[in-house]
Amino acid sequence: MSVAVASHSFSKNQTLRRELLARYPDARFNETGYPLTGADLVSFLRGDEKAITGLEALDERVFRAVPELRIVSKYGVGLDMIDVDAARRCGVSIRWTAGVNRQAVAELTICFMIALCRSVVPLSRAIVNGRWMHPGGRQLSSAVIGIVGCGHVGQQVARLCRGFGATVLAHDIRSYDNFYREQDITPVALDTLLSQADIVTLHVPLDRSTRGLIGSRELALMKRSAFLVNTARGSIVDEQALKRALAAKAVAGAAFDVFAEEPPTDLELLTLPTFVGTPHIGGGTMEAVLAMGRAAIAGLDDPNRQIDDV
């Protein structure tokens, strides 16, 4: 049985290719260098019962167009690109492993926090332009960190923040009481977290309940000295509202690894001096790529990784 590897990131990793070919010698890889869409995606998937996908959008139209497809193993942890209900209706098993890139994303989150607290990016730009400034800053150790979403990544961020000595507040629709007690974390309502935190960091999945979670009202609750970090999904934040808040200095700064549209095209936001952006690199470390890829390979043959069982 062959496997169609639609993920271009998986496909370009020679270690993952070798390990998959050892199991599936006839595996096919996306050699285009970019995510497949529309008719190109359907054409690529046709003929195989199993697939590995990453940033490809899989909806009912795709599933109906490739009726032979029975198993999709997800490369990465986000499921917002897959219509899971449509997959279920079409008899497609979605395989997924949670948290495999948690350390990589958590470390980038801490990087953003420190960069914002010490104005690393604007000062780097200033020195290139001949300006030598010392605007001060703050230590992460004295900050109140508000973590929105305390799943795998959020919990790892919390551990790292507590290692710095920071005070940590958390908000989640689920209860993680044992973890909160172990790490000396205070669970609070979202509005309370937004109003009290010096840094707000987002770690929720993107779904109907979280799309636009942070908009004008929520940004207005934040301290004018506070920072917003998003390494989760772009559409969780209303980027237009954020742009207005940054321009008005209603919040002190923001750092995003994810955007509603990728690559982003809003140069007004991207060029604001208090905004830092990176091109969705959170899970892109060599360690995380291998962990995500190996989890996707394992998912091809492990029914216990089916989404309904997670």
SULGIWO-V15734 format. One record per pair of residues at least 4 apart in sequence whose C-alpha atoms are under 7 Angstrom apart, sorted by the first residue. I is the first residue (numbers start at 1). J is the second residue. D is the distance in whole Angstrom. If there is no record, write none. Layout:
I|J|D ; I|J|D
This chain:
2|24|6 ; 2|26|5 ; 2|27|5 ; 2|48|6 ; 3|24|7 ; 3|27|5 ; 3|28|6 ; 3|48|6 ; 3|50|5 ; 3|51|5 ; 4|27|6 ; 4|28|5 ; 4|29|6 ; 4|45|6 ; 4|48|6 ; 4|50|6 ; 4|51|5 ; 4|52|6 ; 5|11|7 ; 5|28|6 ; 5|29|5 ; 5|30|6 ; 5|51|6 ; 5|52|5 ; 5|53|6 ; 6|29|6 ; 6|30|5 ; 6|36|7 ; 6|52|6 ; 6|53|5 ; 7|11|6 ; 7|30|6 ; 7|35|6 ; 7|52|7 ; 7|53|5 ; 7|54|5 ; 7|55|7 ; 8|12|6 ; 8|30|5 ; 8|31|7 ; 8|33|5 ; 8|34|6 ; 8|35|6 ; 9|13|7 ; 10|16|7 ; 10|293|6 ; 11|17|6 ; 11|29|5 ; 11|30|6 ; 11|31|7 ; 13|17|6 ; 14|18|6 ; 15|19|6 ; 16|20|6 ; 16|290|7 ; 16|293|6 ; 17|21|6 ; 18|22|6 ; 19|23|7 ; 20|24|6 ; 20|297|6 ; 21|25|4 ; 21|26|7 ; 21|27|6 ; 35|55|6 ; 35|56|6 ; 36|40|6 ; 36|41|5 ; 36|56|6 ; 37|41|5 ; 37|56|7 ; 38|42|7 ; 39|43|6 ; 40|44|6 ; 41|45|6 ; 42|46|6 ; 42|62|6 ; 42|65|7 ; 42|66|7 ; 45|66|7 ; 46|66|6 ; 47|68|7 ; 48|68|7 ; 48|69|6 ; 49|68|5 ; 49|69|4 ; 49|70|5 ; 49|71|6 ; 50|69|6 ; 50|70|6 ; 50|71|5 ; 50|72|6 ; 50|300|7 ; 51|71|6 ; 51|72|5 ; 51|73|6 ; 52|72|6 ; 52|73|5 ; 52|74|6 ; 52|75|6 ; 52|296|7 ; 53|72|7 ; 53|73|7 ; 53|74|5 ; 53|75|6 ; 54|74|6 ; 54|75|5 ; 54|76|6 ; 55|81|7 ; 56|81|6 ; 57|81|5 ; 57|82|6 ; 58|62|6 ; 58|81|6 ; 58|82|5 ; 58|83|6 ; 59|63|6 ; 59|82|6 ; 59|83|5 ; 59|86|6 ; 60|64|6 ; 60|86|5 ; 60|87|7 ; 61|65|6 ; 62|66|6 ; 63|67|6 ; 63|87|7 ; 63|90|7 ; 69|92|7 ; 70|91|7 ; 70|92|5 ; 70|93|6 ; 71|92|6 ; 71|93|5 ; 71|94|6 ; 71|300|7 ; 72|93|6 ; 72|94|5 ; 72|95|6 ; 73|94|6 ; 73|95|5 ; 73|96|6 ; 73|296|5 ; 73|299|5 ; 73|300|6 ; 74|95|6 ; 74|96|5 ; 74|296|6 ; 75|292|6 ; 75|293|6 ; 75|296|5 ; 76|292|5 ; 77|97|7 ; 77|98|6 ; 77|99|7 ; 78|205|7 ; 80|206|6 ; 80|207|7 ; 83|87|6 ; 84|88|6 ; 85|89|6 ; 86|90|6 ; 87|91|6 ; 87|92|5 ; 87|93|7 ; 88|92|6 ; 88|93|7 ; 93|306|6 ; 94|306|5 ; 94|307|6 ; 95|299|5 ; 95|305|5 ; 95|306|4 ; 95|307|6 ; 96|299|7 ; 96|305|6 ; 96|306|6 ; 96|307|6 ; 97|295|6 ; 97|305|6 ; 99|152|5 ; 99|153|7 ; 100|288|7 ; 100|291|6 ; 100|292|6 ; 101|105|6 ; 101|283|6 ; 101|288|5 ; 101|292|7 ; 102|106|6 ; 102|152|6 ; 102|153|5 ; 102|156|7 ; 103|107|6 ; 103|156|7 ; 104|108|6 ; 104|282|6 ; 104|283|6 ; 104|285|6 ; 104|288|6 ; 105|109|6 ; 105|153|7 ; 105|231|7 ; 105|282|5 ; 105|283|6 ; 106|110|6 ; 106|153|6 ; 106|156|6 ; 106|157|5 ; 107|111|6 ; 108|112|6 ; 108|282|6 ; 109|113|6 ; 109|231|7 ; 110|114|6 ; 111|115|6 ; 112|116|6 ; 112|229|7 ; 112|255|6 ; 113|117|6 ; 114|118|6 ; 114|140|7 ; 115|119|6 ; 115|120|5 ; 115|121|7 ; 116|120|7 ; 116|253|7 ; 117|137|6 ; 117|138|5 ; 117|139|7 ; 118|137|5 ; 118|138|6 ; 119|123|6 ; 120|124|6 ; 121|125|6 ; 122|126|6 ; 122|273|6 ; 123|127|6 ; 124|128|7 ; 125|129|7 ; 126|130|6 ; 126|131|5 ; 126|132|7 ; 127|131|5 ; 127|132|6 ; 139|143|7 ; 140|164|7 ; 140|166|6 ; 141|164|5 ; 141|165|5 ; 141|166|4 ; 142|166|6 ; 143|166|5 ; 143|167|6 ; 143|198|6 ; 144|166|6 ; 144|167|5 ; 144|168|6 ; 144|197|5 ; 144|198|5 ; 144|199|7 ; 145|166|7 ; 145|167|6 ; 145|168|5 ; 145|169|6 ; 145|197|5 ; 145|198|6 ; 145|199|5 ; 145|200|6 ; 146|168|6 ; 146|169|5 ; 146|170|6 ; 146|193|6 ; 146|197|5 ; 146|199|6 ; 146|200|5 ; 146|201|6 ; 147|154|7 ; 147|169|6 ; 147|170|5 ; 147|171|6 ; 147|200|6 ; 147|201|5 ; 147|202|6 ; 148|170|6 ; 148|171|5 ; 148|172|6 ; 148|201|6 ; 148|202|5 ; 148|203|6 ; 148|204|7 ; 149|154|6 ; 149|171|6 ; 149|172|5 ; 149|202|6 ; 149|203|5 ; 149|204|5 ; 150|154|4 ; 150|155|5 ; 150|170|7 ; 150|172|6 ; 150|203|7 ; 151|155|6 ; 152|156|6 ; 153|157|6 ; 153|203|7 ; 154|158|6 ; 154|203|6 ; 155|159|6 ; 156|160|6 ; 157|161|6 ; 158|162|6 ; 158|168|7 ; 159|163|6 ; 160|164|7 ; 161|165|7 ; 161|166|6 ; 162|166|5 ; 162|167|7 ; 168|185|5 ; 168|186|7 ; 169|185|6 ; 169|186|5 ; 169|187|6 ; 169|188|7 ; 169|193|6 ; 170|185|7 ; 170|186|6 ; 170|187|5 ; 170|188|6 ; 171|187|6 ; 171|188|6 ; 171|189|6 ; 171|190|6 ; 176|180|6 ; 177|181|6 ; 178|182|6 ; 179|183|6 ; 180|184|6 ; 180|185|5 ; 180|186|7 ; 181|185|6 ; 188|192|6 ; 188|193|6 ; 189|193|6 ; 190|194|6 ; 191|195|6 ; 192|196|6 ; 193|197|6 ; 194|200|7 ; 194|221|6 ; 194|222|5 ; 195|221|5 ; 195|222|5 ; 195|223|6 ; 197|226|7 ; 198|225|7 ; 198|226|5 ; 198|227|6 ; 199|226|5 ; 199|227|5 ; 199|228|6 ; 200|227|6 ; 200|228|5 ; 200|229|6 ; 201|228|6 ; 201|229|5 ; 201|230|6 ; 202|229|6 ; 202|230|5 ; 202|231|7 ; 202|232|6 ; 203|231|7 ; 203|232|5 ; 204|232|6 ; 205|232|7 ; 206|210|6 ; 206|211|6 ; 206|233|6 ; 206|236|6 ; 207|211|6 ; 210|236|6 ; 211|235|6 ; 211|236|5 ; 212|235|6 ; 212|236|5 ; 212|237|5 ; 212|238|5 ; 213|236|5 ; 213|237|6 ; 214|218|5 ; 214|219|7 ; 214|236|6 ; 214|237|5 ; 214|238|6 ; 215|219|6 ; 215|237|6 ; 215|238|5 ; 215|241|6 ; 216|220|6 ; 216|241|5 ; 217|221|7 ; 218|222|7 ; 222|226|6 ; 222|251|7 ; 223|251|6 ; 224|249|7 ; 224|250|5 ; 224|251|4 ; 224|252|6 ; 225|251|6 ; 225|252|5 ; 226|251|6 ; 226|252|5 ; 227|251|6 ; 227|252|6 ; 227|253|5 ; 227|254|5 ; 228|253|7 ; 228|254|5 ; 228|255|6 ; 229|254|6 ; 229|255|5 ; 229|256|6 ; 230|255|6 ; 230|256|5 ; 230|257|6 ; 230|258|7 ; 231|256|6 ; 231|257|5 ; 231|258|6 ; 231|282|7 ; 232|258|7 ; 233|258|5 ; 233|259|7 ; 234|258|5 ; 234|259|4 ; 234|260|4 ; 235|259|7 ; 235|260|5 ; 238|242|6 ; 239|243|6 ; 240|244|6 ; 241|245|6 ; 242|246|6 ; 243|247|6 ; 243|269|6 ; 244|248|6 ; 245|249|6 ; 245|250|5 ; 245|251|6 ; 246|250|6 ; 246|251|6 ; 246|252|7 ; 246|253|6 ; 246|274|7 ; 252|274|7 ; 253|274|5 ; 253|275|6 ; 254|274|7 ; 254|275|5 ; 254|276|6 ; 255|275|6 ; 255|276|4 ; 255|277|6 ; 256|276|6 ; 256|277|5 ; 256|278|6 ; 257|277|6 ; 257|278|5 ; 257|279|6 ; 257|280|5 ; 257|281|7 ; 257|282|7 ; 258|279|7 ; 258|280|5 ; 259|264|6 ; 266|270|6 ; 267|271|6 ; 268|272|6 ; 270|275|6 ; 270|277|7 ; 283|288|6 ; 283|289|7 ; 284|288|6 ; 284|289|6 ; 285|289|6 ; 286|290|6 ; 287|291|6 ; 288|292|6 ; 289|293|6 ; 290|294|6 ; 291|295|6 ; 292|296|6 ; 293|297|6 ; 294|298|6 ; 295|299|6 ; 296|300|7 ; 298|302|6 ; 299|305|6 ; 304|309|6 ; 305|309|7 ; 305|310|7 ; 306|310|7
